C-alpha cells in the first residue's frame, strides 16, 4: 500500500514552503499526502505579509478526520503557531499511538525573529519532542531549544545530546548556517554521524526545511531506518536546491521535481539522438569529422554529471563522406562531449546538446555566412595544470568563452596547439538544433 503521510503545518500561499512544499515532496517520493492546516499565511518570495491562525479545535477536527478514516504511517509537523495547537497534535499522536513522527521545529524565521511564544517553546520541548522519531532543527532552532550558542561541530554534537535527552529518539542538526561546505550532525543516542554535503550557491532556498522533513517522513513511512531515511532526504533536498527556481523578486523556492524530470526524459533523449544520427547519416557529413572522430550528446534536464549525458559509445566513424555508429546512444559513455555540455549548462541550463567537428577556415567562413554566432579560445593560453589533467581542456576552453559572452554562441572553436587537433564545438538546446547547425556548415 502507498505510504500515508500526514503533514500538520502552515499554508504558504507562494507554494514554496509549508504544506504546499510538503505535499509536493510526499507525492514525488511515492507517498499519499494528507494535511491539517495550522495557519494561513499570505507570503511570497519577498516574505510573509500576514498570518491567520486556524483555531486549535479545527486543527483537531482535520487530524481526527484523517486519522480515523484513512490512517497514517508517518506524521510530520511544521509551523504549529501556539500552545493549543501543539497540545492538540500531541493528544492525537498519543490517541492513535503514532510512532513515526518527524518534528521540524519551526521556531525562528530566517531573519532571526521568534515564531513561537516562550510558552509554546516550552510545551514543544516538554510534550512534542518526546514523541519525535526524528527532529530536524537548524542551528538557530537548536540554540533556541538548548539555550546555548553553537559554534562548529563540537557545539552541534553537544546540542544533539541535549535535544536527545529531551526525548527525541533521533536528532538531525542541520549545519547550513556555518561557513564552508555544510555538515549535518545525526545522533541516535549512541553514535554520531557527520553527513557532509557541498555548498550550493543558489539564493533560492525557500522551503528547504519543509522539504527535507517531509522527505524523511516519507522514507520512515516506507519502513526505512532513520539514518538511511535522513541520507535519502538529504540527497533529495540537495538536488532540489541545486536546481531551485528563480521565481519572484526575492528568494525563490527549491525544486523538488528536478530528479524526476531527469528520469522521465531518459527514453525520449535516446530516441531523439537516434533520429539525429539518421539525419546526419543521410546528409553524408563525414568530411566534417576530425581525426579524433565526432560524437553527439544530449543531457538530461538538471544534469549533474557525465552519467546524466547520453552519447554514442565509441563515437561516430567516418568512412569517406559517410558516417557509421559503433552502437546506439547510452548514458555515461562519453566524458568528452559530456564536459562540453555540462560546462555550457552551468551558464544556460537549457543548452543541453553539443557535437564536435574538425576546424578549418572554410568552416569558419561558412558559419559566419550562415549567421551563426562564433566564440573561440587559444589553447596556447591554457594553464599547465589544465593541460596535465586529461579532458580538462574541453571544460576550460568552453568556460573561457562563456565567461566573456553575453549569450551562448552557436559554435566555439580553437586552432589547436602542439599535439592538440583544432576543433569546433557546435552547441544547441537539443540534437535537432545542433544537427541543423552542422548541416548549415556542410
C-alpha positions in Angstrom: 0.0 0.0 0.0 1.2 3.5 -0.7 2.7 5.1 2.4 0.3 7.5 4.1 1.9 10.7 5.3 0.1 13.5 7.2 1.6 17.0 7.4 0.5 19.3 10.2 1.8 22.7 9.2 1.0 26.2 7.9 0.0 27.0 4.4 2.3 29.1 2.2 0.3 31.0 -0.5 3.5 31.3 -2.5 3.8 27.5 -2.8 7.4 27.2 -1.8 7.2 26.0 1.8 4.6 24.8 4.3 2.0 22.2 3.4 2.4 23.0 -0.3 6.1 22.0 -0.3 5.3 19.0 2.0 2.6 17.6 -0.3 4.7 18.1 -3.4 7.6 16.2 -1.8 5.4 13.4 -0.4 3.8 12.8 -3.8 7.0 12.8 -5.7 8.6 10.3 -3.3 5.7 7.9 -3.7 3.6 8.7 -0.7 0.0 9.7 -0.2 0.0 13.1 1.3 -2.7 14.5 3.7 -2.8 17.8 5.6 -4.0 19.5 8.7 -3.6 23.3 8.2 -2.5 25.2 11.3 -2.3 28.7 9.9 -2.9 30.5 6.6 0.0 32.8 5.6 0.0 35.5 2.9 3.5 35.2 1.6 5.7 35.2 -1.5 9.4 35.2 -2.2 9.9 38.5 -0.5 8.5 37.5 2.8 5.4 36.9 5.0 2.7 39.6 4.6 0.2 38.2 7.1 -0.7 35.2 9.2 -4.2 33.9 10.1 -4.1 31.1 12.7 -6.5 28.3 12.5 -8.4 27.6 15.8 -6.9 24.6 17.6 -10.2 22.8 17.7 -10.4 22.9 13.9 -6.9 21.6 13.6 -8.1 18.7 15.9 -11.0 18.1 13.5 -8.8 17.9 10.5 -6.4 15.5 12.2 -9.2 13.3 13.6 -10.9 13.1 10.2 -7.7 11.8 8.6 -6.6 9.5 11.4 -10.0 7.9 12.0 -10.8 7.1 8.3 -7.6 6.9 6.2 -4.9 6.2 8.8 -1.3 7.5 8.9 2.0 5.7 8.6 4.1 8.8 9.5 3.3 12.3 10.5 5.4 15.5 10.2 4.9 18.8 11.9 5.9 22.3 10.7 4.5 25.6 11.9 2.4 24.9 14.9 1.7 28.6 15.9 0.6 28.3 19.5 0.5 26.1 22.6 -3.1 25.0 22.0 -2.2 23.5 18.6 0.9 21.8 20.0 -1.3 20.2 22.6 -3.8 19.0 20.0 -1.0 17.4 18.0 0.4 15.6 21.0 -3.1 14.4 22.0 -3.8 12.9 18.6 -0.4 11.3 18.3 -0.9 9.6 21.7 -4.5 8.6 21.0 -3.6 6.9 17.7 -0.3 5.6 19.0 1.7 7.0 16.2 5.4 6.4 16.4 6.9 7.7 13.1 6.8 11.4 13.9 9.1 14.0 12.3 9.3 17.3 14.0 10.5 20.3 12.1 10.6 22.8 14.9 9.7 26.0 13.1 10.8 28.3 15.8 13.0 31.0 14.3 12.5 32.9 11.0 15.4 33.3 8.6 15.8 36.9 9.9 16.1 35.7 13.5 12.6 36.5 14.5 11.0 34.1 17.0 7.9 32.4 15.6 6.8 30.7 18.8 6.0 32.2 22.2 8.0 31.2 25.2 5.1 29.2 26.4 4.8 27.4 23.1 8.5 26.6 23.0 8.3 25.1 26.5 5.4 22.9 25.5 7.2 21.8 22.4 10.2 20.7 24.4 8.1 19.0 27.1 5.3 17.4 25.1 6.2 17.1 21.5 9.9 16.3 21.5 9.5 13.0 23.4 7.1 11.8 20.7 9.6 12.5 17.9 11.3 9.7 15.9 13.4 12.4 14.2 13.7 16.1 14.9 15.3 18.4 12.3 16.4 21.7 13.9 18.7 24.1 12.1 21.3 26.0 14.1 19.1 28.9 15.3 16.4 26.4 16.3 19.0 24.2 18.1 20.1 27.2 20.0 16.5 28.1 20.9 15.9 24.5 22.1 19.1 24.2 24.2 19.5 27.8 25.3 23.2 27.7 24.2 25.2 29.3 21.4 26.5 26.8 18.9 29.9 27.2 17.3 31.2 24.5 15.0 30.8 20.7 15.0 31.6 20.3 18.7 28.7 22.6 19.6 26.4 20.8 17.2 27.3 17.4 18.9 26.7 18.9 22.3 23.3 20.3 21.2 22.3 16.9 19.7 23.0 15.2 23.0 20.9 17.8 24.9 18.0 17.5 22.5 18.1 13.7 22.6 17.9 13.9 26.4 14.6 15.9 25.9 13.1 12.7 24.4 13.7 12.8 20.6 14.9 9.3 19.5 17.0 10.7 16.6 18.4 14.2 16.2 19.4 15.8 12.9 21.1 19.2 13.4 21.4 21.0 10.1 24.7 22.9 9.7 23.9 25.0 6.7 24.3 28.3 8.7 28.0 27.6 9.3 30.6 28.7 6.8 32.3 26.3 4.3 30.7 23.1 3.0 27.7 22.2 5.2 27.9 19.3 7.6 24.8 18.0 9.3 25.1 16.0 12.6 22.9 13.0 13.1 22.7 11.4 16.6 20.8 8.3 17.5 21.6 8.3 21.2 24.6 6.0 20.8 26.6 7.3 17.8 27.3 10.5 15.9 27.2 10.6 12.1 28.6 13.6 10.2 26.7 14.0 6.9 28.8 16.1 4.7 27.5 18.0 1.7 28.6 20.5 -1.0 27.9 24.2 -0.5 25.4 25.2 -3.2 25.4 28.9 -4.1 21.8 29.3 -5.1 19.9 32.1 -3.3 16.7 30.3 -4.0 16.4 28.1 -0.9 12.8 28.8 0.3 11.3 25.6 1.6 14.4 23.5 2.3 13.4 22.7 5.9 9.9 21.7 5.0 11.2 19.6 2.0 13.8 17.6 3.9 11.5 16.9 6.9 8.7 15.8 4.5 11.2 13.5 2.7 12.3 11.9 5.9 8.6 11.3 6.9 8.0 9.5 3.5 11.1 7.3 3.9 10.1 6.4 7.5 6.6 5.5 6.3 8.2 3.1 3.8 10.0 1.3 6.7 13.4 2.8 6.1 15.6 3.2 9.2 16.0 6.7 10.5 19.7 7.2 9.4 19.0 5.9 5.9 15.8 8.0 5.7 17.8 11.1 6.6 20.5 10.3 4.0 18.0 9.8 1.2 16.2 13.0 2.2 19.4 15.0 2.3 20.3 13.8 -1.3 16.8 14.7 -2.4 16.9 18.3 -1.0 20.4 18.9 -2.3 19.1 18.2 -5.8 16.1 20.4 -5.2 18.4 23.3 -4.1 20.9 22.8 -6.9 18.1 23.3 -9.5 16.0 25.7 -7.5 13.5 28.0 -9.2 14.3 31.7 -9.7 10.7 32.7 -9.3 9.5 36.1 -8.0 11.7 39.0 -6.9 13.2 37.5 -3.7 14.4 34.1 -2.5 12.7 31.6 -4.8 11.7 28.0 -3.9 13.7 24.8 -4.1 12.7 22.5 -6.9 11.7 19.0 -5.7 10.8 18.0 -9.3 14.3 18.1 -10.6 15.4 14.5 -10.1 12.1 13.2 -11.6 12.3 15.4 -14.7 15.6 13.7 -15.5 14.2 10.2 -15.2 11.1 10.9 -17.3 13.4 12.3 -20.1 15.7 9.3 -20.4 13.8 7.3 -23.1 13.0 10.4 -25.1 16.6 11.6 -25.1 17.8 8.3 -26.5 15.2 8.3 -29.3 16.0 11.9 -30.3 19.7 11.1 -30.5 19.0 8.1 -32.8 16.9 10.3 -35.1 19.5 13.0 -35.2 22.1 10.4 -36.2 19.9 9.2 -39.1 19.7 12.8 -40.3 23.5 13.2 -40.2 23.9 9.9 -42.0 21.5 10.9 -44.8 23.5 14.1 -45.5 26.9 12.4 -45.5 28.7 14.8 -43.3 31.7 12.6 -42.6 34.1 15.2 -44.2 33.4 17.5 -41.2 34.7 15.0 -38.7 38.1 15.5 -37.0 40.8 12.9 -36.8 39.7 12.1 -33.2 36.2 11.4 -34.7 33.0 13.0 -33.6 30.2 12.5 -31.1 26.8 14.0 -30.4 25.5 14.3 -26.9 22.3 15.3 -25.1 21.9 15.8 -21.4 19.0 15.2 -19.1 17.3 18.3 -17.6 19.2 19.3 -14.4 22.1 17.1 -15.4 24.7 16.9 -12.6 27.5 14.7 -14.1 28.6 12.7 -17.2 26.2 9.9 -16.1 23.3 12.3 -17.0 24.6 12.9 -20.5 23.7 10.4 -23.4 26.1 10.0 -26.4 27.3 7.3 -28.8 29.7 4.7 -27.4 32.9 4.6 -29.5 31.9 7.9 -31.2 31.0 8.2 -34.9 33.2 6.5 -37.5 33.9 8.3 -40.8 34.1 6.2 -44.0 34.8 8.8 -46.7 31.8 11.1 -46.7 29.6 8.5 -44.9 29.3 8.0 -41.1 28.7 4.9 -39.1 28.0 4.4 -35.4 29.5 1.7 -33.2 26.4 1.3 -31.0 23.2 3.1 -30.1 23.4 6.0 -27.6 23.7 5.4 -23.9 24.1 7.5 -20.8 27.5 8.0 -19.3 29.6 6.7 -22.2 31.4 10.0 -23.3 33.4 12.1 -20.8 34.5 14.5 -23.6 31.1 15.5 -25.0 29.6 15.5 -21.5 32.2 18.0 -20.2 31.3 20.4 -23.0 27.6 20.1 -22.4 27.8 20.3 -18.6 30.0 23.4 -18.8 27.6 25.1 -21.1 24.6 24.2 -18.9 26.3 25.9 -16.0 25.6 29.2 -17.9 22.3 28.2 -19.6 20.6 25.0 -18.3 18.5 24.8 -21.5 21.6 24.3 -23.8 21.8 20.6 -23.4 23.3 19.3 -26.6 26.6 19.5 -28.4 28.7 17.9 -31.2 32.4 18.3 -32.1 33.7 18.8 -35.6 37.1 19.5 -37.2 38.1 23.1 -37.6 39.0 24.7 -40.9 39.0 28.3 -42.1 36.4 27.3 -44.6 34.1 26.0 -41.9 34.5 29.3 -40.1 33.6 31.3 -43.2 30.5 29.1 -43.7 29.5 29.7 -40.1 29.7 33.5 -40.5 27.9 33.4 -43.8 25.1 31.3 -42.2 24.7 33.8 -39.5 25.9 31.5 -36.7 27.5 33.2 -33.7 31.0 32.1 -33.0 33.3 32.1 -29.9 36.9 31.0 -29.7 39.8 30.4 -27.3 43.5 29.9 -27.6 45.0 26.7 -26.4 48.3 28.3 -26.0 46.9 30.2 -23.0 45.7 27.0 -21.3 47.2 26.7 -17.8 49.8 23.9 -17.3 47.6 22.3 -14.6 44.7 22.1 -17.1 46.9 20.5 -19.8 48.1 17.9 -17.4 44.6 16.8 -16.5 43.0 14.5 -19.1 39.9 16.1 -20.6 40.1 19.3 -18.7 40.9 21.4 -21.8 37.4 21.0 -23.0 35.8 22.5 -19.9 38.4 25.2 -19.6 38.1 26.4 -23.2 34.3 26.4 -23.3 34.2 28.1 -19.9 36.7 30.8 -21.0 34.5 31.7 -23.9 31.2 31.7 -22.0 32.6 33.8 -19.2 33.1 36.6 -21.7 29.9 36.1 -23.7 26.5 37.7 -23.2 24.8 34.7 -24.7 25.8 31.2 -25.6 27.3 31.1 -29.1 26.3 28.6 -31.7 30.0 27.5 -32.2 33.1 27.5 -30.1 36.4 26.8 -31.9 40.1 26.7 -31.3 43.0 26.4 -33.7 44.8 23.7 -31.7 48.2 23.5 -30.2 51.2 21.2 -30.1 49.6 17.7 -30.1 46.1 19.1 -30.0 43.9 19.0 -33.1 41.9 22.1 -33.8 38.2 21.6 -33.2 34.7 23.1 -33.4 32.0 22.6 -30.8 28.5 23.1 -32.0 26.1 23.9 -29.2 22.3 23.8 -29.0 19.2 23.2 -27.0 18.7 19.8 -28.4 20.1 17.4 -31.0 17.8 18.6 -33.7 19.1 22.2 -33.3 22.7 21.0 -33.2 22.3 18.9 -36.4 20.6 21.8 -38.2 23.6 24.0 -37.5 26.0 21.2 -38.6 24.1 20.9 -41.9 24.5 24.6 -42.5 28.2 24.2 -42.1 28.3 21.3 -44.7 
